[in-house]
Amino acid sequence: MEAFVAALVQHASPVGQREENLARTVRLVREAAGAGARLVVLPELGITGHAGHPAMVLEAEPVPGGAAYTTLAALAAEIGVYISAGIAEDDRGIHYNTQFLVGPEGPIGKQRKIHLSRDEYFYFRAGTLLPVLETPLARIGTMICFDMQFPETARCLAVGGAEIILAPHAARSGVWADEAARRLAVARQKQSWTMTLAARAHDNGTFVLACNTAGRSAEDLDGVEANHAGGCLAFDPYGQRIAESQSEDVCEEIVLVRLDGELVARRRREPCFNLETRRPEVYGALVEPTA
């Protein structure tokens, strides 16, 4: 793994505004690349939006092959960066919550969300694979939002060789009655993630990079909870937080973080590091079907 700068991006992604969301994504990727980032990580469903409503799959598109995918692939080739972006994928009429990765050399791969949450079951089919994608920067895996709550997700990616695990989110944050409630949602989001993501990084000796949608994803969908508190966090292979979003409010932000591959190698050389000393033969209960 090389040493390089990554960018974590939080921004609004209104449902039903794919073209506007894509234009915003392009602008932010260019800004991040101009600041030195070689990998830009964008939120879950950042192109099509997430609001727990049928409208969020109306603008789904093929991955690869869709207009938004093609635009970002061309941008990656033009400015020489790797882009991880989220979109509602349409695979012959079946929809997936998908995060894809493109780079200067072209398409690299995609991750379909494994663990659907709450109302997502009505709109998406769950993914069944956890690929680790090879790039010149590093070996990269992805766990999308709720996927991070399952230690097995990160462990499978690490066993598969991941050095960096991306954690894009469109985490909803309830109803904000006023500015104070909105600011409290921002603080609580980061506090909750810190406990979980630090453990995923520490246990697996990987960098973990998380970002979240920031803003309201729907204004005119009755009864829909669509507030997203934002938040970007980065953890090193020891579980130490090394970067985070600075705003106390819900707003657009780019967080830059330098990743040093030597930290991954050093962590994994430690005596009794758990990836080397684990005993899969006694973990059978983990793969037994649940009731």
C-alpha positions as CSV (number, residue, x, y, z in Angstrom):
1,M,0.0,0.0,0.0
2,E,1.2,3.5,-0.9
3,A,1.2,6.6,1.3
4,F,-1.4,9.0,-0.2
5,V,-4.1,11.5,0.7
6,A,-7.8,10.5,0.7
7,A,-10.8,12.8,0.9
8,L,-14.0,12.1,2.7
9,V,-16.9,14.1,1.5
10,Q,-20.3,15.0,3.1
11,H,-23.0,16.7,1.1
12,A,-26.8,16.8,0.6
13,S,-28.4,14.3,-1.9
14,P,-32.0,15.2,-2.5
15,V,-34.1,12.3,-3.9
16,G,-35.4,13.0,-7.4
17,Q,-32.5,15.3,-8.3
18,R,-30.0,13.0,-9.9
19,E,-28.6,15.5,-12.3
20,E,-28.1,18.1,-9.6
21,N,-26.5,15.6,-7.3
22,L,-24.2,14.4,-10.0
23,A,-23.1,18.0,-10.8
24,R,-22.4,18.5,-7.1
25,T,-20.4,15.3,-6.9
26,V,-18.3,16.3,-9.9
27,R,-17.6,19.7,-8.3
28,L,-16.6,18.2,-5.0
29,V,-14.4,15.6,-6.6
30,R,-12.6,18.3,-8.5
31,E,-12.2,20.3,-5.4
32,A,-10.8,17.4,-3.4
33,A,-8.4,16.4,-6.2
34,G,-7.2,20.0,-6.4
35,A,-6.4,19.8,-2.7
36,G,-4.2,16.7,-3.3
37,A,-6.6,13.8,-2.8
38,R,-6.0,10.6,-4.8
39,L,-9.0,8.8,-3.4
40,V,-12.4,10.5,-3.0
41,V,-15.0,8.8,-0.9
42,L,-18.6,10.0,-1.3
43,P,-21.8,9.1,0.6
44,E,-24.1,6.1,0.3
45,L,-26.6,6.7,-2.5
46,G,-25.1,10.1,-3.0
47,I,-26.2,10.4,-6.6
48,T,-29.8,9.2,-6.3
49,G,-30.5,10.1,-2.6
50,H,-31.8,8.1,0.3
51,A,-35.2,8.8,1.9
52,G,-37.0,5.5,2.5
53,H,-39.5,6.1,-0.3
54,P,-40.1,4.5,-3.7
55,A,-38.8,7.7,-5.4
56,M,-35.3,6.8,-4.5
57,V,-35.1,4.0,-7.1
58,L,-36.9,5.8,-9.9
59,E,-33.6,7.2,-11.1
60,A,-31.6,3.9,-10.7
61,E,-29.2,3.1,-13.5
62,P,-26.9,0.2,-14.6
63,V,-23.5,-0.1,-12.9
64,P,-21.4,0.0,-15.0
65,G,-23.0,1.7,-18.0
66,G,-25.3,4.3,-16.6
67,A,-25.0,8.0,-17.3
68,A,-23.7,9.0,-13.8
69,Y,-21.3,6.1,-13.7
70,T,-19.9,7.0,-17.1
71,T,-19.5,10.6,-16.1
72,L,-17.6,9.8,-13.0
73,A,-15.4,7.2,-14.8
74,A,-14.5,9.8,-17.3
75,L,-13.7,12.3,-14.6
76,A,-11.5,9.8,-12.8
77,A,-9.5,9.3,-16.0
78,E,-9.3,13.0,-16.7
79,I,-8.0,14.2,-13.3
80,G,-6.2,11.0,-12.2
81,V,-8.1,10.1,-9.0
82,Y,-10.0,7.1,-7.6
83,I,-13.7,7.8,-6.9
84,S,-16.0,5.8,-4.6
85,A,-19.6,6.9,-5.2
86,G,-23.0,5.6,-4.2
87,I,-26.1,5.1,-6.4
88,A,-29.3,3.1,-6.8
89,E,-28.3,0.4,-9.3
90,D,-30.7,-1.1,-11.8
91,D,-29.7,-4.6,-12.8
92,R,-32.4,-5.8,-15.3
93,G,-35.2,-4.4,-13.1
94,I,-33.7,-5.4,-9.8
95,H,-32.4,-2.6,-7.6
96,Y,-29.4,-2.6,-5.4
97,N,-27.9,-0.1,-3.0
98,T,-24.4,0.1,-4.7
99,Q,-21.1,1.8,-4.1
100,F,-18.8,1.7,-7.1
101,L,-15.1,2.4,-7.5
102,V,-13.6,3.9,-10.7
103,G,-10.0,5.1,-11.3
104,P,-7.7,6.6,-13.9
105,E,-7.3,3.1,-15.5
106,G,-11.1,2.7,-15.8
107,P,-13.8,0.7,-13.9
108,I,-12.6,-1.2,-10.9
109,G,-15.6,-2.8,-9.2
110,K,-18.6,-2.3,-6.9
111,Q,-20.1,-3.3,-3.6
112,R,-23.8,-4.0,-3.2
113,K,-25.1,-3.4,0.4
114,I,-25.2,-6.7,2.3
115,H,-27.4,-5.8,5.3
116,L,-30.4,-3.8,4.3
117,S,-32.0,-1.8,7.1
118,R,-35.5,-0.8,8.0
119,D,-37.5,0.2,4.9
120,E,-34.7,-0.6,2.4
121,Y,-36.1,-4.1,2.1
122,F,-39.0,-2.7,0.2
123,Y,-36.8,-1.1,-2.5
124,F,-33.5,-3.0,-2.7
125,R,-32.2,-6.6,-3.0
126,A,-29.4,-7.4,-0.6
127,G,-25.9,-8.1,-2.0
128,T,-24.2,-11.4,-1.5
129,L,-20.5,-10.7,-2.1
130,L,-17.7,-8.8,-0.3
131,P,-15.1,-8.1,-3.0
132,V,-11.7,-6.6,-2.2
133,L,-10.7,-4.3,-5.1
134,E,-7.1,-4.1,-6.2
135,T,-5.8,-0.6,-7.0
136,P,-2.3,0.8,-7.3
137,L,-3.0,2.8,-4.1
138,A,-4.2,-0.1,-1.9
139,R,-6.5,-3.1,-1.7
140,I,-9.9,-1.6,-0.9
141,G,-13.1,-3.0,0.6
142,T,-16.4,-1.3,1.3
143,M,-19.1,-1.8,4.0
144,I,-22.2,0.4,3.3
145,C,-23.8,2.0,6.3
146,F,-25.6,-0.7,8.3
147,D,-23.0,-3.2,7.1
148,M,-20.6,-1.7,9.6
149,Q,-22.7,-2.9,12.5
150,F,-21.7,-6.5,11.7
151,P,-18.1,-7.3,12.7
152,E,-18.2,-10.2,10.2
153,T,-18.4,-7.7,7.3
154,A,-15.1,-6.0,8.1
155,R,-13.4,-9.2,9.1
156,C,-14.3,-10.9,5.7
157,L,-12.9,-7.8,3.9
158,A,-9.7,-8.0,6.0
159,V,-9.3,-11.7,5.5
160,G,-9.7,-11.0,1.8
161,G,-6.7,-8.6,1.9
162,A,-8.3,-5.2,2.4
163,E,-5.9,-2.5,3.7
164,I,-8.6,0.2,3.6
165,I,-12.3,-0.3,4.3
166,L,-14.6,2.5,3.1
167,A,-17.8,3.1,5.1
168,P,-20.1,5.4,3.1
169,H,-23.4,6.3,4.9
170,A,-26.8,7.9,4.3
171,A,-27.7,7.5,8.0
172,R,-31.0,9.1,9.0
173,S,-31.1,11.1,12.2
174,G,-34.8,11.5,13.2
175,V,-36.7,14.8,13.2
176,W,-34.9,18.1,14.0
177,A,-37.2,20.4,15.8
178,D,-34.7,23.3,15.9
179,E,-31.1,24.2,15.4
180,A,-30.1,22.8,18.8
181,A,-31.6,19.4,17.9
182,R,-29.8,19.5,14.6
183,R,-26.4,20.2,16.2
184,L,-27.0,17.4,18.8
185,A,-27.7,15.0,15.9
186,V,-24.3,15.8,14.4
187,A,-22.5,15.2,17.7
188,R,-24.4,11.9,18.4
189,Q,-23.7,10.6,14.9
190,K,-19.9,10.9,15.3
191,Q,-20.0,9.6,18.9
192,S,-21.8,6.5,17.9
193,W,-19.6,5.8,14.8
194,T,-16.4,6.3,16.8
195,M,-17.2,3.3,19.0
196,T,-18.0,1.0,16.1
197,L,-15.6,2.1,13.4
198,A,-12.6,2.3,15.8
199,A,-13.2,-1.3,16.7
200,R,-13.4,-2.4,13.1
201,A,-10.1,-0.7,12.3
202,H,-8.3,-2.0,15.4
203,D,-9.5,-5.6,15.1
204,N,-8.6,-5.9,11.5
205,G,-5.5,-3.7,11.1
206,T,-7.1,-1.6,8.4
207,F,-7.8,2.1,7.8
208,V,-11.5,2.8,8.0
209,L,-12.9,5.8,6.2
210,A,-16.5,6.9,6.8
211,C,-18.6,9.7,5.4
212,N,-22.3,10.5,5.5
213,T,-25.0,12.5,3.7
214,A,-25.5,15.9,5.2
215,G,-28.9,17.6,4.9
216,R,-32.4,16.7,4.0
217,S,-33.0,14.2,1.2
218,A,-36.7,15.0,0.6
219,E,-38.9,18.1,1.1
220,D,-42.1,16.9,-0.5
221,L,-42.4,13.2,0.3
222,D,-45.1,13.1,3.0
223,G,-44.3,11.2,6.2
224,V,-40.7,10.4,5.1
225,E,-37.8,10.6,7.6
226,A,-35.1,12.2,5.5
227,N,-32.7,14.1,7.7
228,H,-29.0,13.2,7.6
229,A,-26.6,14.6,10.1
230,G,-23.4,14.3,8.0
231,G,-20.1,13.4,9.6
232,C,-16.7,12.2,8.3
233,L,-14.3,10.1,10.4
234,A,-11.0,8.3,9.6
235,F,-9.3,5.6,11.8
236,D,-5.9,4.1,11.5
237,P,-5.1,0.4,11.8
238,Y,-4.7,0.8,15.6
239,G,-8.2,2.2,15.9
240,Q,-7.0,5.8,16.5
241,R,-9.1,8.6,15.0
242,I,-6.8,10.5,12.6
243,A,-9.3,12.9,10.9
244,E,-12.9,14.1,11.2
245,S,-15.3,16.7,9.9
246,Q,-15.0,20.0,11.8
247,S,-18.4,21.6,11.4
248,E,-20.8,21.4,14.3
249,D,-23.7,21.9,11.9
250,V,-25.1,20.0,9.0
251,C,-23.2,21.3,5.9
252,E,-21.1,20.4,3.0
253,E,-17.5,19.5,3.9
254,I,-14.4,17.8,2.6
255,V,-12.0,16.1,5.0
256,L,-8.5,15.3,3.9
257,V,-6.5,12.5,5.6
258,R,-3.0,11.1,4.8
259,L,-2.9,7.3,4.9
260,D,0.5,5.6,5.4
261,G,0.6,2.0,4.3
262,E,3.5,1.2,6.6
263,L,1.0,1.5,9.5
264,V,-1.0,-1.5,8.1
265,A,2.2,-3.5,7.7
266,R,3.5,-2.6,11.2
267,R,0.1,-3.5,12.8
268,R,-0.1,-6.8,11.1
269,R,3.5,-7.7,12.1
270,E,2.7,-7.5,15.8
271,P,3.0,-10.7,17.8
272,C,-0.3,-12.5,18.1
273,F,-2.1,-10.1,15.7
274,N,-5.6,-11.6,15.5
275,L,-5.8,-12.1,11.7
276,E,-2.8,-14.4,12.1
277,T,-3.9,-16.2,15.3
278,R,-7.7,-16.6,14.8
279,R,-9.2,-20.1,14.8
280,P,-12.0,-20.3,12.2
281,E,-12.6,-24.0,13.0
282,V,-14.3,-23.0,16.3
283,Y,-16.4,-20.2,14.8
284,G,-19.0,-22.4,13.2
285,A,-21.9,-20.8,15.1
286,L,-21.3,-17.7,13.0
287,V,-22.3,-19.3,9.8
288,E,-25.3,-21.2,11.1
289,P,-28.6,-19.8,9.8
290,T,-30.5,-17.6,12.2
291,A,-33.9,-18.6,13.4
